[in-house]
């Protein structure tokens, strides 16, 4: 399963989830349904320090849903890279999200592909393209529907005037994100601290996605239980299991 297939699989599993009228029972697909703009998607991303420029639960969440799918599929660092978003971004807003793609030269107005993030008229709505045929584009999208908003799969004519463009992540088509792609974890007894310089033993992130190490070492900038966030040059590289890292030997 490559990266596109993985994120589409995650999005499709969420179809049927209903928006909540209050900040309660967020993990239940059907309970507490109502148009209060509360969802598990915003709650989960709100828990990631610096993911957005502020807390988003209780706000419109169509773009938040797309971002959540990417984080679930690839982890924080790879999700932000694919979405063209920096840390502390305005990426929960549809117009800002489109602008991030444009700044990277990854925004298109024709020839949609599965895995693209589609943007609708006046940048008021967005979703994830899961399939394209000669006549239609099929989209899984959040914050849509009646009488209660939710996650639904819809289709639109390819020539629909409601579509203004497509953000295209630079997927790695060779990456296998399935469970059998996860490399074995080696025991690691080191006690780590924030500020430690480390290198990867196994180049897979906390969610099992393979990584490429660009720097000689990384610095632990956040540490919760066995999950360490690694950064270099002021940018987050990945979140990793502490069993998969070791102290940088030249410290």
Secondary structure as UniProt FT lines:
FT   HELIX           3..13
FT   TURN            14..16
FT   TURN            26..27
FT   TURN            31..32
FT   HELIX           40..46
FT   TURN            49..50
FT   TURN            57..58
FT   HELIX           62..74
FT   HELIX           76..83
FT   TURN            87..88
FT   TURN            91..92
FT   HELIX           94..103
FT   TURN            104..105
FT   STRAND          107..108
FT   TURN            114..115
FT   STRAND          117..120
FT   HELIX           121..123
FT   STRAND          126..132
FT   STRAND          136..144
FT   STRAND          150..157
FT   TURN            158..159
FT   TURN            161..162
FT   STRAND          163..167
FT   TURN            173..174
FT   HELIX           179..181
FT   TURN            194..195
FT   STRAND          197..200
FT   TURN            206..207
FT   STRAND          218..224
FT   TURN            225..226
FT   STRAND          227..232
FT   TURN            233..234
FT   STRAND          235..241
FT   HELIX           242..244
FT   STRAND          245..247
FT   TURN            249..250
//
